[in-house]
Amino acid sequence: MLSTDFVTGAPNWLDLGSPDTAASATFYGGVFGWDFQSAGPEAGGYGFFQKDGKTVAALGPLTEEGASPAWTVYFQTPDADATAKAVEQAGGTVRVAPFDVMEEGRMACLTDPGGAEFSVWQPAATKGLEATSEENTLLWAELHAGDVPAALSFYRSLFGWRSQEMEAPGMTYTVLSAAEGDQQDASFGGLAPLQEGMEPRWIPYFCVADADATTERAQTNGGSVLMPASDVPDVGRIAWLADPYGAPFAILKPDPRQG
């Protein structure tokens, strides 16, 4: 389960790039009840989504040329420069070289060899998200890849991830775990084969109390449904949604028997 006791290779940050941050803040506030807190004028429009005063995600304007609205998952690294170098050596791309974010930490924006974008965060003053794996927070991170074995090999070379295969409807699903701790407790996400019409990407899953009601709120606030809410055995009820600018994300009402 994803926690805020971040270890190397675990998701420790999440942000949304949007062409209209004010409108995006309104949308996600309507869907998840989040508040938006600006990081100040020196942050260039960047700020934080908060739930009960705790940061659960972040939001900023699109800064990379040609970038589309999207959520970006960040993974913890003790050395952003070394990770960026390892990405290049393993056939990936460094889109934005490592740089310091004031006194908060050091980051880099990367792309894996299959084309999925991600980032890394080397913590300093900001350790990471302040709440996860509870209602209306990040619960799971899922990579959809054209070549599952190659993707697993790439990320394992960076972060030492462990994996376990499980059978899911219509596919073999790979559960990902950080290198430290009990493998099941350290699981944070999954790896799935690319479906027709999809692009390789990381998708964040947010925990919700009611997947159908959350889907309805997303539509009411201008979002769209990519995959209607459906039950996945031994997992819970899942839906795939997109915000008004097309950034995809997923929601999950966990099966209480799996808690």
Rosetta blueprint (number, residue, H / E / L):
1 M L
2 L L
3 S L
4 T L
5 D L
6 F L
7 V L
8 T L
9 G L
10 A L
11 P E
12 N E
13 W E
14 L E
15 D E
16 L E
17 G E
18 S E
19 P L
20 D L
21 T H
22 A H
23 A H
24 S H
25 A H
26 T H
27 F H
28 Y H
29 G H
30 G H
31 V H
32 F H
33 G L
34 W L
35 D E
36 F E
37 Q E
38 S E
39 A L
40 G L
41 P H
42 E H
43 A H
44 G L
45 G L
46 Y L
47 G E
48 F E
49 F E
50 Q E
51 K E
52 D L
53 G L
54 K E
55 T E
56 V E
57 A E
58 A E
59 L E
60 G E
61 P E
62 L L
63 T L
64 E L
65 E L
66 G L
67 A L
68 S L
69 P L
70 A E
71 W E
72 T E
73 V E
74 Y E
75 F E
76 Q E
77 T L
78 P L
79 D L
80 A H
81 D H
82 A H
83 T H
84 A H
85 K H
86 A H
87 V H
88 E H
89 Q H
90 A L
91 G L
92 G L
93 T E
94 V E
95 R E
96 V E
97 A E
98 P E
99 F E
100 D E
101 V E
102 M L
103 E L
104 E L
105 G E
106 R E
107 M E
108 A E
109 C E
110 L E
111 T E
112 D L
113 P L
114 G L
115 G L
116 A L
117 E E
118 F E
119 S E
120 V E
121 W E
122 Q E
123 P E
124 A L
125 A L
126 T L
127 K L
128 G L
129 L L
130 E L
131 A L
132 T L
133 S L
134 E L
135 E L
136 N L
137 T L
138 L E
139 L E
140 W E
141 A E
142 E E
143 L E
144 H E
145 A E
146 G L
147 D L
148 V H
149 P H
150 A H
151 A H
152 L H
153 S H
154 F H
155 Y H
156 R H
157 S H
158 L H
159 F H
160 G L
161 W L
162 R E
163 S E
164 Q E
165 E E
166 M E
167 E E
168 A E
169 P L
170 G L
171 M E
172 T E
173 Y E
174 T E
175 V E
176 L E
177 S E
178 A L
179 A L
180 E L
181 G L
182 D L
183 Q L
184 Q L
185 D L
186 A L
187 S E
188 F E
189 G E
190 G E
191 L E
192 A E
193 P E
194 L L
195 Q L
196 E L
197 G L
198 M L
199 E L
200 P L
201 R E
202 W E
203 I E
204 P E
205 Y E
206 F E
207 C E
208 V L
209 A L
210 D L
211 A H
212 D H
213 A H
214 T H
215 T H
216 E H
217 R H
218 A H
219 Q H
220 T H
221 N L
222 G L
223 G L
224 S E
225 V E
226 L E
227 M E
228 P E
229 A E
230 S E
231 D E
232 V E
233 P L
234 D L
235 V L
236 G E
237 R E
238 I E
239 A E
240 W E
241 L E
242 A E
243 D L
244 P L
245 Y L
246 G L
247 A L
248 P E
249 F E
250 A E
251 I E
252 L E
253 K E
254 P E
255 D L
256 P H
257 R H
258 Q H
259 G L
